[in-house]
Amino acid sequence: MLTYIARRIVYSVPVLIVASFLTFCGMRVAFDPLSKYRQSRNAAVVIAEQRERLGLNKPLVVQWWNWFTKAIRGNLGVSERSNNEVFGEIIHRLGTTMHLIVWSVLVSATIAICIGVYSAVKQYSIGDYVFTGLSYVGLAMPPFWFGLMAIVIFVTWPVTTFDLRQPIFYSIGLHSTGRSGINLDYFRHLVLPVLTLTVQSIASWSRFERASMLDVLSADYVRTARAKGVPRRKVIFKHAFRNALIPLLTVMALDTAFLFGGLIVTEKIFAISGMGSYFIDALQDGDAPALLGWTMVVATIVIIFNLLADLLYSVLDPRIRLS
């Protein structure tokens, strides 16, 4: 196991290096680090000084290598927008995003697996048709539209219709002003953004689990177990369910990893200061150090979650050997 983990980490290093280099080159093409100095007095002198200070007079490969060697030690530079350390800002935003991701993945995985198993076991039943239709509806609803509709239905409409002093659910941030911690106020803020995130995940994962479960239920070893008189419940949950989870794990791991950088719409709609909002703010301000740091962190998270998915394979199916 340890040898496998070490080998996967070694294999991941070139991927991370190539990703960082391509991103660095793209940022240099898209953003001019000296743009804010071009309108100043003695612009030529100031730009020359800043090029020397920032190392922009060196070859592009040297610039990237200097940045990369600092980045792997946790030094992602200083944000041009806030003058704060990029690493510290990203860690703070990452903690906020984690709240959304943990709850949305737990809710989505639980509901999707239950629906997928039920639909496979009760194939072509009324319930299967109902869940299939709802999954198509869920996949067809864009998060930005569903988030706005959730605010209208659960916040705006109840307050205006029933003249409530406060809405049942909140649509801004994760806490009310002056409050913190995991409490009722926290969950009242959390419900709508998590609902927005889970709709498409449940629709996608439930269909995937259904297809995987149907494949396993038609396998020879499952038919053999049934022929030997093994109880139906035991066949489903001991023999079929664990093996049907293995393909779904890859999808869930990748989707979860991408959520760390893909919550842009949801965080903007609900005014949550997470990784998605950080990326948009940095992009609008042309903050190259922040964008580079964000990309580095997200790429690392994707690699880690791929490794975790592979390790879980051997836990769910002992036949898989990590050699």
C-alpha positions in Angstrom: 0.0 0.0 0.0 2.7 2.5 1.0 4.7 1.6 -2.1 1.7 2.2 -4.3 0.9 5.6 -2.7 4.6 6.7 -3.1 4.6 5.6 -6.7 1.3 7.5 -7.5 2.7 10.6 -5.8 5.8 10.4 -8.0 3.7 9.9 -11.1 1.6 13.0 -10.1 4.7 15.3 -9.9 5.1 15.6 -13.7 1.4 16.3 -14.1 1.6 19.1 -11.5 4.7 20.5 -13.1 3.3 20.6 -16.6 0.0 22.1 -15.4 1.8 24.8 -13.4 4.0 25.7 -16.4 1.1 25.9 -18.9 -0.9 28.0 -16.4 2.1 30.3 -15.8 2.6 30.8 -19.5 -1.1 31.5 -20.0 -1.1 34.1 -17.2 1.8 35.9 -18.7 0.1 36.1 -22.0 -3.3 37.1 -20.6 -2.2 39.6 -17.9 0.4 42.3 -17.9 2.1 42.4 -14.4 3.3 46.0 -15.2 0.0 47.4 -16.4 -0.6 49.5 -13.3 2.7 51.3 -13.7 2.3 52.3 -17.3 0.2 55.4 -16.5 2.6 56.7 -13.8 5.1 59.5 -14.1 8.5 58.4 -15.5 6.7 55.2 -16.6 9.8 53.9 -18.5 12.0 54.2 -15.4 9.4 52.7 -13.1 8.7 49.8 -15.4 12.4 49.0 -15.7 12.7 49.0 -11.9 9.7 46.7 -11.5 10.8 44.4 -14.3 14.1 44.0 -12.4 12.3 43.6 -9.0 9.8 41.0 -10.3 12.3 39.1 -12.4 10.4 39.8 -15.6 13.7 40.5 -17.5 14.6 36.8 -17.2 13.6 34.1 -19.6 10.0 32.7 -19.2 11.2 29.3 -18.1 13.4 30.9 -15.4 10.5 33.0 -14.2 8.3 29.9 -14.0 10.9 27.9 -12.1 11.5 30.6 -9.6 7.8 30.8 -8.9 7.3 27.0 -8.9 10.1 26.4 -6.4 8.5 28.9 -4.0 5.0 27.6 -4.6 5.8 24.0 -3.6 7.1 25.5 -0.3 3.8 27.3 0.3 4.9 30.7 -0.9 2.4 31.6 -3.6 3.3 35.3 -3.7 1.4 38.4 -2.7 -2.0 39.4 -4.1 -1.8 42.5 -6.2 -5.4 43.3 -5.2 -5.2 43.0 -1.4 -1.4 43.0 -0.8 -1.9 39.9 1.4 -0.2 36.5 1.1 -2.0 34.5 -1.5 -1.6 31.2 0.4 -3.2 32.6 3.5 -6.2 34.0 1.5 -6.7 30.7 -0.3 -6.6 28.6 2.8 -9.2 30.9 4.4 -11.4 30.7 1.3 -10.8 26.9 1.1 -12.2 26.5 4.6 -15.4 28.3 3.6 -15.8 26.2 0.4 -15.3 23.0 2.4 -18.5 23.7 4.3 -20.5 23.6 1.1 -18.7 20.7 -0.4 -18.8 18.4 2.7 -22.6 18.8 3.2 -23.5 18.7 -0.5 -21.4 15.5 -1.1 -22.9 13.8 1.9 -26.4 14.7 1.0 -25.9 14.0 -2.7 -24.2 10.6 -2.2 -26.7 9.4 0.3 -29.8 10.2 -1.8 -28.2 9.3 -5.1 -27.1 5.9 -3.9 -30.5 5.1 -2.4 -32.3 6.1 -5.6 -29.8 4.3 -7.8 -30.1 1.0 -5.9 -33.9 1.2 -5.7 -34.2 2.0 -9.4 -32.0 -0.9 -10.3 -33.7 -3.4 -8.0 -37.1 -2.2 -9.1 -36.3 -1.7 -12.7 -39.1 -0.5 -14.9 -41.4 0.0 -11.9 -43.4 3.2 -11.4 -40.8 4.4 -8.9 -38.0 3.8 -11.4 -39.8 5.8 -14.1 -40.5 8.6 -11.6 -36.9 8.9 -10.5 -35.7 8.7 -14.1 -37.9 11.5 -15.1 -36.9 13.6 -12.1 -33.2 13.0 -12.8 -33.6 14.3 -16.4 -35.3 17.4 -15.0 -32.5 17.9 -12.4 -29.8 17.6 -15.1 -31.7 20.1 -17.3 -31.8 22.8 -14.6 -28.7 25.1 -14.6 -27.4 25.9 -11.1 -27.6 29.7 -11.6 -31.3 29.4 -12.5 -32.1 26.9 -9.8 -30.3 29.0 -7.2 -32.3 32.1 -8.1 -35.5 30.2 -8.1 -34.7 28.8 -4.7 -34.2 32.3 -3.3 -37.5 33.4 -4.8 -39.5 30.4 -3.5 -37.9 30.0 -0.1 -36.9 33.5 0.8 -38.7 36.3 -1.1 -42.1 34.7 -1.6 -42.7 33.5 2.1 -41.6 36.9 3.4 -43.8 38.9 1.1 -46.8 36.5 1.2 -46.9 35.8 5.0 -45.4 39.1 6.1 -42.6 37.3 8.0 -40.1 39.4 9.9 -37.3 36.9 9.0 -37.2 34.3 6.2 -37.1 30.6 7.1 -33.8 30.2 5.1 -31.2 32.9 4.4 -29.6 33.6 1.0 -26.5 35.5 2.0 -23.3 34.0 3.4 -23.0 31.2 5.9 -23.7 33.1 9.1 -25.6 36.1 10.2 -23.7 39.2 11.3 -22.0 38.6 14.6 -22.6 34.8 14.7 -20.4 31.9 14.0 -20.1 28.1 14.6 -22.4 25.2 13.7 -25.8 26.2 15.0 -29.4 26.8 13.7 -28.4 30.0 12.1 -25.6 28.2 10.2 -28.0 25.6 8.8 -30.6 28.2 7.8 -27.8 29.8 5.7 -26.6 26.4 4.4 -29.8 24.9 3.1 -30.3 26.8 -0.1 -26.7 26.7 -1.5 -26.4 23.0 -0.6 -29.8 22.4 -2.3 -28.5 24.2 -5.4 -25.4 22.1 -5.5 -27.1 18.7 -4.9 -29.8 18.8 -7.6 -27.5 18.0 -10.5 -25.2 15.8 -8.4 -28.1 13.6 -7.3 -29.5 13.4 -10.8 -26.1 12.4 -12.3 -24.9 10.1 -9.6 -28.2 8.2 -9.2 -28.3 7.4 -12.9 -24.7 6.3 -12.8 -25.4 4.1 -9.7 -28.4 2.6 -11.3 -26.5 1.6 -14.5 -23.6 0.2 -12.4 -26.0 -1.7 -10.1 -27.8 -3.3 -13.1 -24.5 -4.5 -14.6 -23.6 -6.1 -11.3 -27.0 -7.7 -10.8 -26.7 -9.4 -14.2 -23.1 -10.7 -13.4 -22.5 -14.5 -13.2 -21.5 -14.5 -9.5 -24.8 -12.8 -8.5 -26.9 -15.3 -10.5 -24.9 -18.1 -8.9 -25.6 -16.7 -5.4 -29.3 -16.5 -6.2 -29.2 -20.1 -7.5 -27.7 -21.3 -4.3 -30.6 -19.8 -2.3 -28.8 -16.8 -0.8 -31.4 -14.4 0.5 -32.3 -11.6 -1.9 -31.4 -8.9 0.5 -28.0 -10.4 1.2 -27.3 -10.8 -2.6 -28.1 -7.1 -3.2 -26.3 -5.5 -0.3 -23.4 -7.9 0.3 -22.5 -9.1 -3.2 -23.9 -6.5 -5.6 -23.9 -3.2 -3.7 -20.2 -2.9 -2.8 -19.1 -3.8 -6.4 -21.5 -1.4 -7.9 -20.1 1.5 -5.8 -16.6 1.1 -7.3 -17.3 2.9 -10.7 -19.3 5.5 -8.9 -16.4 6.4 -6.6 -14.3 7.6 -9.6 -17.1 9.9 -10.7 -17.7 11.2 -7.2 -14.0 11.8 -6.5 -13.5 13.8 -9.6 -16.7 15.7 -9.2 -15.8 16.5 -5.6 -12.3 17.7 -6.6 -13.7 20.0 -9.3 -16.2 21.5 -6.8 -13.3 23.1 -5.0 -12.8 25.4 -8.0 -16.3 25.1 -9.6 -18.6 26.7 -7.1 -18.3 30.1 -8.9 -22.0 30.5 -9.7 -23.3 29.2 -6.4 -21.0 31.3 -4.3 -21.8 34.4 -6.2 -25.5 33.9 -6.0 -25.4 33.4 -2.3 -22.6 35.9 -1.6 -20.3 33.2 0.0 -16.6 34.1 0.1 -15.1 30.8 -1.0 -12.8 29.5 -3.7 -15.1 30.3 -6.6 -15.6 33.9 -5.5 -11.9 34.3 -5.0 -11.2 33.2 -8.5 -13.8 35.6 -10.0 -12.5 38.5 -7.9 -8.9 37.8 -9.0 -9.9 37.4 -12.6 -11.8 40.7 -12.7 -8.9 42.5 -11.2 -6.2 40.8 -13.3 -4.5 39.5 -10.1 -2.1 37.0 -11.7 -0.4 35.8 -8.4 -3.9 35.0 -6.9 -4.9 33.2 -10.1 -1.7 31.2 -10.2 -2.0 30.2 -6.6 -5.6 29.2 -7.0 -4.8 27.0 -10.0 -1.9 25.3 -8.1 -4.1 24.5 -5.2 -7.0 23.2 -7.3 -4.7 21.0 -9.4 -3.2 19.5 -6.2 -6.6 18.8 -4.8 -7.7 17.0 -8.0 -4.6 14.8 -7.8 -5.2 14.0 -4.2 -8.8 13.0 -4.8 -7.8 10.7 -7.7 -5.4 9.0 -5.3 -8.1 8.6 -2.7 -10.5 7.1 -5.2 -7.9 4.5 -6.2 -7.2 3.6 -2.5 -10.9 3.1 -1.8 -11.1 0.6 -4.7 -9.1 -1.9 -2.7 -11.3 -1.4 0.4 -14.5 -2.0 -1.4 -13.2 -4.9 -3.5 -10.4 -7.0 -2.0 -9.8 -8.6 -5.4 -8.2 -5.3 -6.5 -4.5 -5.4 -5.6 -2.6 -2.1 -5.4 0.6 -3.5 -6.8 
